[in-house]
Amino acid sequence: MTTTAPAPATRPADAEQQPSRGTRFTSWAANYVDERTSMSGLVKELGRKIFPDHWSFMLGEVALYSFVVILLSGSFLTFFFQASMAEVEYDGSYVPLKGLEMSAAMQSALNISFDIRGGLLIRQIHHWAALLFVAAIGLHMLRVFFTGAFRKPREVNWVVGFLLFVLAMAEGFTGYSLPDDLLSGNGLRIIDGMVKGVPFFGTWISYLLFGGEFPGTQIVGRLYTLHILLLPAILVALLGVHMLLLIVNKHTQFAGPGRTNDNVVGSPIMPVFAAKAGGFFFIVFGVIALVAATVTINPIWNYGPYDPSPVSAGTQPDWYIGFADGALRLVPPGWEFMIGPYTVSMNILVPILVLLVFLALVAVYPFFEAWITNDKREHHIADRPRNAPARTAIGAAGVTFYAGLWSAASSDLIATHFKLSIESVTHVIQALTILGPIVAFFVTKRICLALQKKDREIALHGFESGRIVRLPGGEYIEVHEQLSEYERWRLVSYEEYRPVMVRPDARGRISQGAKMRSAISGWFFEDRIAPVTNKELEEGSHGHH
Amino acid sequence: MADHGSADSGTAVEIIATDPGPRSAAVVPTDRPQNPGFPPERKRVADLDPAKEKQQERRVVAWFVLGIVGAVGAVAAYVAFPLDTHGAVDPSTTRITTLLIGLGIALGLFGIGFGAVHWAKSLMHGHDLVEMRHPTRGTPETREKAVAVFTAGNEESGFSRRKAIVGTLIGALAAFPLPGIVLFRGLAPKEDANDVLRHTMWKKDTRLTRDPSGTPIKASEVTLGSAFHVIPEGLNDSEHKLEEKAKAAVLLMRLKPEDLHPSKGRENWAYDGIVAYSKICTHVGCPVALYEQQTHHLLCPCHQSQFDITREAEVIFGPAKRPLPQLPIYVDDEGYLRARSDFHEPVGPSFWEREH
């Protein structure tokens, strides 16, 4: 092969500057690739792209890396798993189940666990990675929410991320159902019951989904197609969009000296960020492998094959389904009625609607806040949660609501562990789920405002140094020390909002929308602590002592 | 709060329409402290002391060596503990291979991960770099060109002029997925969903048998306070065993006859205190498997609906609404329990057309 060697490598030089073999090869390879792909442009654009650093920015990375682990371990599992509900007599090497009738899916899942060396390890890596994946997405979303990183221009990427969250849960549930063991079968039974509760179409959707009556012989194969083909394809595509928008919008950063809304301060991709992030991938993978090696998860051999008759008490769904299961449990008795000859299952519809509305509120929150503030600027400085008290309080209320539903999924375990009656546990959680968010809202808002006041106090008057001085008159004082201007900047640099007043528009009218916006913005921004001004700083430093 | 915030602060703030946009809640700062700029750089030990730098380098190397050790160790563990695939597996072998291969892999990964991160943190160029942001929207020229592209496309195709073409195109695009939707009817068999949900395997004179063995049950075997998990006779030989079982599973209990309070028309559905109720929860279909002997309550372990057997399985707690359907039973000449008929209503979770 003839190549024109790239210029830097062929510059005539004395013997000492003669490039080494490795350098010559790298140059040749880089040239080869560039002449065919124009890769140098991409490297030039992205190679030194700056990423800001903060521990909370790792959460999204954990999600991404655990997804890679899921893809790797999942591909291994597909080589052995049989997505078939054909009935077989178990003939593997796990003695207690020998001779039992089960589906081919269950048998192959058992074979992966007992007849393939390291198979159980990969199964557990896959399951633990999936749990971590959804958890990391959830925490990543909370980080983005509480720091306001969803604001313009990132609203679209918030929605993309939200879809990824939903897809991750769908992936989790479809995967959970595949081994066709007793637990997964009961999970599907609940889905079947929920689907049947849908007015008009429910009966038929269930019938089509299961290929006839529950459980049928189709569902595992169908879920498998969703689990390994359709959902991952959509997930990967959206993940690409998510990353692309991250590059276009650039990462947010927290306020700090030298950092502005117009710059990004941090490490370049090449080499520092690449080394840290690449290394972090291996650490995440390592943690998953460590947990999978030492902690059993989903021991299907204990549950046995699916049978519609038995059920084990106290079983729990995977954590991310808990809030849905809990919502079903919290419905009080009697929520079902007839319209003429038709049955309306409010005991199923209400939880489904509550979950959908909750998810919808999460999805649209950025647009809601943008509408209230009517702020058309781009925001690249992440808020400290205390500096957006109303938003933080809304987030805390949402988290409390979710936690209420989630804890309800374990109501039976709470009752048995603490020797309480299931009825009282259920009633308490019902109350907490409804009242908890309201309390959380007000408490969080007060805490945020108090923290802001404290910041203000420290910025203006410094912090208590712990040094007590006795004045000539006998008075004792504690000496306050001033912050450096770098430390202070972190406390004083945040954005201020205040309620918008209702004013007539250009045509002299006041629309309903404007009135509503004004009312909500009052609720949002009425209680607020104004950022420190220069004048106050001067007065503060002179006025003291 | 507001009085502490805005009034006390005495800031002369005004909404400036040009910046955050008109009618925004954002306050444009006028008298705020200036960004002090970057603080002086702080060097790391490895930047100042070549001996420390060498030490850090050795640490990175040590991590990577551990990575190699871990990966090789995982392979060694794989080889050292073969599974006997032809006979019984010793669960401890599975446990030990899972543990050792996993630990080896974890160590291999940690070696690479911690080594790379340590390299980046202690040896690579340490201080922050700055990159400028640009507005996300395109420059005015770019946007103008983009508009021109659309305008040209519109003019050259006549998209907005040729109303008939566009209208019919939208119609055709809306119609084209319809066959796809219709094709999905094939997901389920051709029988009407509503017919199959209404019947179970229970018929007149079907014997009650134990789950899962299928041996028939004599009334004399059902002692006071006991509960039996029941399936219809012949279920184990049925072609659609699981589907039938998912509808026909029954719980059999014996109470004192005076504890039962049968409603009109159901007086002969029990035999000497023995009653049979569907085991499939009327909420979302879990098996209502927990019988509390003292209170005669049935508890669904999935969502904690509770049914009172003394009151014809009426719901006393939880999200379920309807009582569990009762299976009418009698005792034949040989003393075996038999069904008088199928259930008189569909079993399991509610559905829209249930009482249609």
Boltz contact constraints between the chains, C-beta under 6 A:
constraints:
  - contact:
      token1: [A, 50]
      token2: [B, 129]
      max_distance: 6.0
  - contact:
      token1: [A, 50]
      token2: [B, 131]
      max_distance: 6.0
  - contact:
      token1: [A, 93]
      token2: [B, 88]
      max_distance: 6.0
  - contact:
      token1: [A, 93]
      token2: [B, 89]
      max_distance: 6.0
  - contact:
      token1: [A, 95]
      token2: [B, 88]
      max_distance: 6.0
  - contact:
      token1: [A, 114]
      token2: [B, 89]
      max_distance: 6.0
  - contact:
      token1: [A, 114]
      token2: [B, 94]
      max_distance: 6.0
  - contact:
      token1: [A, 115]
      token2: [B, 85]
      max_distance: 6.0
  - contact:
      token1: [A, 117]
      token2: [B, 78]
      max_distance: 6.0
  - contact:
      token1: [A, 117]
      token2: [B, 83]
      max_distance: 6.0
  - contact:
      token1: [A, 117]
      token2: [B, 97]
      max_distance: 6.0
  - contact:
      token1: [A, 118]
      token2: [B, 101]
      max_distance: 6.0
  - contact:
      token1: [A, 120]
      token2: [B, 94]
      max_distance: 6.0
  - contact:
      token1: [A, 120]
      token2: [B, 98]
      max_distance: 6.0
  - contact:
      token1: [A, 121]
      token2: [B, 98]
      max_distance: 6.0
  - contact:
      token1: [A, 121]
      token2: [B, 101]
      max_distance: 6.0
  - contact:
      token1: [A, 121]
      token2: [B, 102]
      max_distance: 6.0
  - contact:
      token1: [A, 153]
      token2: [B, 136]
      max_distance: 6.0
  - contact:
      token1: [A, 189]
      token2: [B, 285]
      max_distance: 6.0
  - contact:
      token1: [A, 190]
      token2: [B, 284]
      max_distance: 6.0
  - contact:
      token1: [A, 193]
      token2: [B, 284]
      max_distance: 6.0
  - contact:
      token1: [A, 193]
      token2: [B, 285]
      max_distance: 6.0
  - contact:
      token1: [A, 193]
      token2: [B, 349]
      max_distance: 6.0
  - contact:
      token1: [A, 194]
      token2: [B, 284]
      max_distance: 6.0
  - contact:
      token1: [A, 196]
      token2: [B, 349]
      max_distance: 6.0
  - contact:
      token1: [A, 196]
      token2: [B, 351]
      max_distance: 6.0
  - contact:
      token1: [A, 199]
      token2: [B, 352]
      max_distance: 6.0
  - contact:
      token1: [A, 202]
      token2: [B, 351]
      max_distance: 6.0
  - contact:
      token1: [A, 202]
      token2: [B, 352]
      max_distance: 6.0
  - contact:
      token1: [A, 203]
      token2: [B, 193]
      max_distance: 6.0
  - contact:
      token1: [A, 203]
      token2: [B, 351]
      max_distance: 6.0
  - contact:
      token1: [A, 203]
      token2: [B, 352]
      max_distance: 6.0
  - contact:
      token1: [A, 204]
      token2: [B, 193]
      max_distance: 6.0
  - contact:
      token1: [A, 207]
      token2: [B, 188]
      max_distance: 6.0
  - contact:
      token1: [A, 207]
      token2: [B, 193]
      max_distance: 6.0
  - contact:
      token1: [A, 208]
      token2: [B, 187]
      max_distance: 6.0
  - contact:
      token1: [A, 208]
      token2: [B, 188]
      max_distance: 6.0
  - contact:
      token1: [A, 211]
      token2: [B, 187]
      max_distance: 6.0
  - contact:
      token1: [A, 211]
      token2: [B, 188]
      max_distance: 6.0
  - contact:
      token1: [A, 212]
      token2: [B, 188]
      max_distance: 6.0
  - contact:
      token1: [A, 212]
      token2: [B, 189]
      max_distance: 6.0
  - contact:
      token1: [A, 213]
      token2: [B, 196]
      max_distance: 6.0
  - contact:
      token1: [A, 213]
      token2: [B, 243]
      max_distance: 6.0
  - contact:
      token1: [A, 214]
      token2: [B, 246]
      max_distance: 6.0
  - contact:
      token1: [A, 215]
      token2: [B, 242]
      max_distance: 6.0
  - contact:
      token1: [A, 250]
      token2: [B, 133]
      max_distance: 6.0
  - contact:
      token1: [A, 257]
      token2: [B, 36]
      max_distance: 6.0
  - contact:
      token1: [A, 257]
      token2: [B, 39]
      max_distance: 6.0
  - contact:
      token1: [A, 258]
      token2: [B, 37]
      max_distance: 6.0
  - contact:
      token1: [A, 258]
      token2: [B, 38]
      max_distance: 6.0
  - contact:
      token1: [A, 262]
      token2: [B, 133]
      max_distance: 6.0
  - contact:
      token1: [A, 263]
      token2: [B, 130]
      max_distance: 6.0
  - contact:
      token1: [A, 263]
      token2: [B, 132]
      max_distance: 6.0
  - contact:
      token1: [A, 264]
      token2: [B, 131]
      max_distance: 6.0
  - contact:
      token1: [A, 265]
      token2: [B, 128]
      max_distance: 6.0
  - contact:
      token1: [A, 265]
      token2: [B, 130]
      max_distance: 6.0
  - contact:
      token1: [A, 266]
      token2: [B, 128]
      max_distance: 6.0
  - contact:
      token1: [A, 268]
      token2: [B, 129]
      max_distance: 6.0
  - contact:
      token1: [A, 271]
      token2: [B, 124]
      max_distance: 6.0
  - contact:
      token1: [A, 272]
      token2: [B, 120]
      max_distance: 6.0
  - contact:
      token1: [A, 272]
      token2: [B, 124]
      max_distance: 6.0
  - contact:
      token1: [A, 275]
      token2: [B, 116]
      max_distance: 6.0
  - contact:
      token1: [A, 275]
      token2: [B, 119]
      max_distance: 6.0
  - contact:
      token1: [A, 275]
      token2: [B, 120]
      max_distance: 6.0
  - contact:
      token1: [A, 276]
      token2: [B, 117]
      max_distance: 6.0
  - contact:
      token1: [A, 276]
      token2: [B, 120]
      max_distance: 6.0
  - contact:
      token1: [A, 278]
      token2: [B, 116]
      max_distance: 6.0
  - contact:
      token1: [A, 279]
      token2: [B, 113]
      max_distance: 6.0
  - contact:
      token1: [A, 279]
      token2: [B, 116]
      max_distance: 6.0
  - contact:
      token1: [A, 279]
      token2: [B, 117]
      max_distance: 6.0
  - contact:
      token1: [A, 282]
      token2: [B, 109]
      max_distance: 6.0
  - contact:
      token1: [A, 282]
      token2: [B, 112]
      max_distance: 6.0
  - contact:
      token1: [A, 282]
      token2: [B, 113]
      max_distance: 6.0
  - contact:
      token1: [A, 283]
      token2: [B, 113]
      max_distance: 6.0
  - contact:
      token1: [A, 285]
      token2: [B, 109]
      max_distance: 6.0
  - contact:
      token1: [A, 286]
      token2: [B, 106]
      max_distance: 6.0
  - contact:
      token1: [A, 286]
      token2: [B, 109]
      max_distance: 6.0
  - contact:
      token1: [A, 286]
      token2: [B, 110]
      max_distance: 6.0
  - contact:
      token1: [A, 286]
      token2: [B, 113]
      max_distance: 6.0
  - contact:
      token1: [A, 289]
      token2: [B, 102]
      max_distance: 6.0
  - contact:
      token1: [A, 289]
      token2: [B, 105]
      max_distance: 6.0
  - contact:
      token1: [A, 289]
      token2: [B, 106]
      max_distance: 6.0
  - contact:
      token1: [A, 290]
      token2: [B, 106]
      max_distance: 6.0
  - contact:
      token1: [A, 292]
      token2: [B, 102]
      max_distance: 6.0
  - contact:
      token1: [A, 293]
      token2: [B, 99]
      max_distance: 6.0
  - contact:
      token1: [A, 293]
      token2: [B, 102]
      max_distance: 6.0
  - contact:
      token1: [A, 293]
      token2: [B, 103]
      max_distance: 6.0
  - contact:
      token1: [A, 308]
      token2: [B, 245]
      max_distance: 6.0
  - contact:
      token1: [A, 308]
      token2: [B, 246]
      max_distance: 6.0
  - contact:
      token1: [A, 309]
      token2: [B, 211]
      max_distance: 6.0
  - contact:
      token1: [A, 309]
      token2: [B, 245]
      max_distance: 6.0
  - contact:
      token1: [A, 309]
      token2: [B, 249]
      max_distance: 6.0
  - contact:
      token1: [A, 309]
      token2: [B, 287]
      max_distance: 6.0
  - contact:
      token1: [A, 311]
      token2: [B, 286]
      max_distance: 6.0
  - contact:
      token1: [A, 311]
      token2: [B, 287]
      max_distance: 6.0
  - contact:
      token1: [A, 311]
      token2: [B, 289]
      max_distance: 6.0
  - contact:
      token1: [A, 311]
      token2: [B, 301]
      max_distance: 6.0
  - contact:
      token1: [A, 313]
      token2: [B, 301]
      max_distance: 6.0
  - contact:
      token1: [A, 328]
      token2: [B, 303]
      max_distance: 6.0
  - contact:
      token1: [A, 329]
      token2: [B, 303]
      max_distance: 6.0
  - contact:
      token1: [A, 331]
      token2: [B, 319]
      max_distance: 6.0
  - contact:
      token1: [A, 333]
      token2: [B, 315]
      max_distance: 6.0
  - contact:
      token1: [A, 334]
      token2: [B, 321]
      max_distance: 6.0
  - contact:
      token1: [A, 336]
      token2: [B, 321]
      max_distance: 6.0
  - contact:
      token1: [A, 341]
      token2: [B, 355]
      max_distance: 6.0
  - contact:
      token1: [A, 341]
      token2: [B, 356]
      max_distance: 6.0
  - contact:
      token1: [A, 342]
      token2: [B, 352]
      max_distance: 6.0
  - contact:
      token1: [A, 343]
      token2: [B, 350]
      max_distance: 6.0
  - contact:
      token1: [A, 343]
      token2: [B, 352]
      max_distance: 6.0
  - contact:
      token1: [A, 343]
      token2: [B, 354]
      max_distance: 6.0
  - contact:
      token1: [A, 345]
      token2: [B, 350]
      max_distance: 6.0
  - contact:
      token1: [A, 347]
      token2: [B, 319]
      max_distance: 6.0
  - contact:
      token1: [A, 373]
      token2: [B, 25]
      max_distance: 6.0
  - contact:
      token1: [A, 374]
      token2: [B, 23]
      max_distance: 6.0
  - contact:
      token1: [A, 374]
      token2: [B, 24]
      max_distance: 6.0
  - contact:
      token1: [A, 375]
      token2: [B, 20]
      max_distance: 6.0
  - contact:
      token1: [A, 375]
      token2: [B, 24]
      max_distance: 6.0
  - contact:
      token1: [A, 375]
      token2: [B, 26]
      max_distance: 6.0
  - contact:
      token1: [A, 376]
      token2: [B, 20]
      max_distance: 6.0
  - contact:
      token1: [A, 376]
      token2: [B, 21]
      max_distance: 6.0
  - contact:
      token1: [A, 377]
      token2: [B, 20]
      max_distance: 6.0
  - contact:
      token1: [A, 422]
      token2: [B, 304]
      max_distance: 6.0
  - contact:
      token1: [A, 423]
      token2: [B, 317]
      max_distance: 6.0
  - contact:
      token1: [A, 449]
      token2: [B, 1]
      max_distance: 6.0
  - contact:
      token1: [A, 485]
      token2: [B, 36]
      max_distance: 6.0
  - contact:
      token1: [A, 486]
      token2: [B, 36]
      max_distance: 6.0
  - contact:
      token1: [A, 486]
      token2: [B, 39]
      max_distance: 6.0
  - contact:
      token1: [A, 489]
      token2: [B, 36]
      max_distance: 6.0
  - contact:
      token1: [A, 492]
      token2: [B, 33]
      max_distance: 6.0
  - contact:
      token1: [A, 496]
      token2: [B, 27]
      max_distance: 6.0
  - contact:
      token1: [A, 497]
      token2: [B, 25]
      max_distance: 6.0
  - contact:
      token1: [A, 497]
      token2: [B, 26]
      max_distance: 6.0
  - contact:
      token1: [A, 498]
      token2: [B, 27]
      max_distance: 6.0
  - contact:
      token1: [A, 500]
      token2: [B, 23]
      max_distance: 6.0
  - contact:
      token1: [A, 500]
      token2: [B, 25]
      max_distance: 6.0
  - contact:
      token1: [A, 521]
      token2: [B, 25]
      max_distance: 6.0
  - contact:
      token1: [A, 525]
      token2: [B, 25]
      max_distance: 6.0
  - contact:
      token1: [A, 526]
      token2: [B, 2]
      max_distance: 6.0
  - contact:
      token1: [A, 527]
      token2: [B, 1]
      max_distance: 6.0
  - contact:
      token1: [A, 527]
      token2: [B, 2]
      max_distance: 6.0
  - contact:
      token1: [A, 528]
      token2: [B, 5]
      max_distance: 6.0
  - contact:
      token1: [A, 529]
      token2: [B, 5]
      max_distance: 6.0
  - contact:
      token1: [A, 530]
      token2: [B, 5]
      max_distance: 6.0
  - contact:
      token1: [A, 530]
      token2: [B, 6]
      max_distance: 6.0
  - contact:
      token1: [A, 530]
      token2: [B, 9]
      max_distance: 6.0
  - contact:
      token1: [A, 530]
      token2: [B, 11]
      max_distance: 6.0
  - contact:
      token1: [A, 533]
      token2: [B, 11]
      max_distance: 6.0
  - contact:
      token1: [A, 533]
      token2: [B, 31]
      max_distance: 6.0
  - contact:
      token1: [A, 534]
      token2: [B, 31]
      max_distance: 6.0
  - contact:
      token1: [A, 534]
      token2: [B, 33]
      max_distance: 6.0
  - contact:
      token1: [A, 535]
      token2: [B, 31]
      max_distance: 6.0
